[in-house]
Amino acid sequence: MKPFACDPFALTPEARKQHFDELGPALRARKKSIRELGDGFEFEFPSDAATAQLVSEWVAGERLCCPFFDIDVHVERDGGSLWLRLTGREGVKQFIQADLARWFEG
């Protein structure tokens, strides 16, 4: 099994800044709700094109720096919500709560 660790060198300094200082805060501002799962969390967002693009860009970076996540994006039919699911093996749920702590505020 691969180690349960972030890769701090997976993103260039510019990509890291965009991921953590721009995309993350933009998604937090759009978050509608959170569902707790046994092995992680689902974050609900509006399904408009701009939010879908932000989620897509965030996922592209997150899968590189946190390769231990299982990441799923689901868009509900008929204009429903977009759901970002982050799950993984033992310890990932607690990591999400710590690493994405600001996503759980308000």
C-alpha positions in Angstrom: 0.0 0.0 0.0 1.3 3.5 -0.9 2.0 5.9 2.0 -0.8 8.1 3.3 0.9 11.4 2.7 0.5 14.6 0.7 3.1 15.3 -2.0 4.1 18.9 -1.4 6.1 18.9 -4.7 3.3 17.7 -6.9 2.3 21.2 -7.9 4.5 24.1 -9.0 4.6 27.1 -6.7 2.2 28.9 -9.1 -0.2 26.0 -9.3 -0.1 25.5 -5.5 -1.0 29.2 -5.0 -3.9 28.9 -7.4 -5.1 25.6 -5.8 -5.0 26.8 -2.2 -5.4 30.6 -2.4 -7.9 30.8 -5.3 -9.7 27.6 -6.1 -10.2 26.4 -2.5 -11.7 29.7 -1.3 -13.9 30.0 -4.4 -15.3 26.6 -3.8 -15.8 27.2 -0.1 -17.9 30.3 -1.0 -20.1 28.2 -3.3 -20.6 25.2 -1.0 -24.2 24.6 -0.2 -24.0 21.6 2.2 -21.9 18.7 3.4 -22.9 15.0 3.8 -20.8 12.9 6.2 -20.0 9.4 4.8 -18.5 6.5 6.6 -15.2 7.0 4.8 -15.2 10.7 3.9 -17.5 13.5 2.9 -19.6 14.8 0.0 -19.7 18.6 -0.7 -22.7 20.0 -2.5 -22.3 22.9 -5.0 -24.6 24.5 -7.5 -24.2 22.9 -10.9 -23.7 26.0 -13.0 -20.9 25.9 -15.6 -18.6 28.2 -13.6 -18.7 26.1 -10.5 -18.3 22.9 -12.5 -15.2 24.4 -14.0 -13.8 25.3 -10.6 -14.5 21.8 -9.2 -12.8 20.3 -12.2 -9.7 22.5 -11.8 -9.6 21.8 -8.0 -9.9 18.0 -8.6 -7.0 18.1 -11.2 -4.7 19.6 -8.6 -6.0 17.7 -5.6 -5.4 14.3 -7.1 -1.8 15.2 -7.6 -1.0 16.5 -4.1 -3.3 14.0 -2.3 -3.1 10.8 -4.4 -4.7 8.8 -1.5 -8.1 10.3 -2.1 -10.9 8.6 -4.0 -12.5 11.6 -5.8 -15.9 11.4 -7.4 -17.9 14.3 -9.0 -21.6 13.7 -9.6 -24.1 16.1 -11.2 -27.8 15.4 -10.5 -30.2 15.4 -13.4 -32.6 18.2 -14.2 -30.4 21.0 -13.0 -29.8 19.4 -9.6 -26.7 19.9 -7.5 -23.1 19.0 -8.2 -21.6 16.7 -5.5 -17.8 16.4 -4.9 -17.1 13.2 -2.9 -13.8 12.7 -1.2 -13.3 9.3 0.4 -10.5 6.8 1.0 -8.9 4.3 3.2 -8.7 4.4 7.0 -7.6 7.9 8.3 -8.7 9.8 5.2 -11.9 11.1 6.7 -10.0 12.6 9.7 -7.5 14.0 7.3 -10.3 15.8 5.3 -11.7 17.2 8.5 -8.3 18.6 9.4 -6.9 19.6 6.0 -10.2 21.1 4.7 -11.3 22.5 8.1 -12.4 25.8 6.6 -14.8 24.0 4.3 -16.7 22.9 7.4 -17.2 26.4 8.7 -20.6 28.2 8.4 
